[in-house]
């Protein structure tokens, strides 16, 4: 674009759009979000018990303790220990409507977070979902 100034000098301005001068990260973001969603779906479908957690989170520790009480070993994905943890958490948020951790799945079914898991444990629903005999339990 040429602009003529009052002093008689003509300036030529070059207008470039961001897509022409900068590499687009939109495609990479879309690809990584697809990969994260695929990972979440595969993890949930491949494991009887899947917990998406953060290693330092007290609510996550509480949910994991429930399964220890039931002598069950969940498959745990510690999001804070993975480079793609943020993307996985975004994918979970899109699937379950919550961004918080933990997110617990049993036999492909979303149970919920820590409070939901403890409540299901105390009511006996968790043992039923897992197909195990309910044992005496301590309050968590």
N, C-alpha and C positions, 0 to 999 in steps of 0.2 A: 504494500500500500504506500503510495507516495503522498506526502503532505507538503504543501507549499507554505512556507513561513512568511510573515510580513516583510522580513528583511530580504526576500527574494531567494533564500536558500531552500532548496527542496530536500527534504529528508525522506529517506526510504525506510519504512518500518517493516520488519518481518514479523509476522504473527504465526507462531507455530502452536499447534494444539499439543496438549500434554501427551496425547497418544502417539504423536510423531516423534517427540524428543525423549520421552521416558519409556522404559520398558513397562508394559502393563503387568501388574501383579494380580489383576482380577482373575485371570485364568489360573494362576498358581493358587490363589486363595480358594477358588472354586474346586480345583483338583484336590487340595488338601482337605477341604471340608467333606468332599465326597469320600475320600479315603478314610477320614475319621468316622463318618457315618457307617461306612462298610465295616470298619473295625468293630464298632459298637454292636452292630447287628450280628456279626459273626461270633463275637465274644458271648453275647447273650444266648445265641442258639447252640453254641458248642459246649456250654457248661451248665450243669444242674443249678449251681449257685454262682452268680456273678455279682461282684460288688465293685463299683467305681468309687474310689476313695482317695483321700490324701493322707499320707503317712503320719502327719502331725495332728490331724483333726480328732478332737476328743469324741465327737459324734460318730465318726467313722470307727474309732476304736470300740465304742459301745456296741455298734451294729455287728462288728466282727466278733465281739465277745459272745454274742447270742449264739452264733454258730459253733463256737468253741464249747459252749454249754451243752449243745446238742450233739457234740462229737461229729460235726460236719466240717469239711474243709472246703471253703469257698474259693473260687478263682477271683483273686483281687487284682484290680488294675489301680496302681498308685499313680494318680495323675500328676502329682508334683515331682515324680521321679522319671517322667517321660518328656522328651522334647516336644511331642505332639499333644501333651496333656491338655493344653488350652483348647486345641481344636476338638479333642474328644469331649471335653466338657461342653463346648458349644453344640456339638452334635447331640449329646444327651439332653441338653436344654431344649433343643428343637423336638426331640422325641417325646420327652415326658413333661415338658412345660416347667421344669425347675432347673435352676443352675447350681443348686446346692449339692453338697456331698454329705454323706454317702448316697448313692442310688443303688438299690438292691433289686436283683432279678432272680426269680426262682422258676425253673422250667420255662424260661422265656417270658414269664409274666412279671411285670413291674410291681414290686411290693411297696416301694417308696423309700423314705429316708430312715434315719435312726429311730425316731419316735414310732413310725409305722411298723418297723421291724420288731422293736421291743414289744409293742402292743400285740402284734401277731404271735409273738413268742409266748407272751403271758396268757393269751386267750386259747392257745393250743392250735390256732390256725396254721402257724408256721410248721409245726410238726406234721400236720395233715398234708400241707402242700409238699413237704419233703418225703411223705410216705413213711414216716418213722413213728414208732410208739412214743407217746409223750412220757417224759420222765419228770420226776420231781425237779423243780427248778428254784433257784434262788432268785430273788428280785434283783434286777440289774439297776 
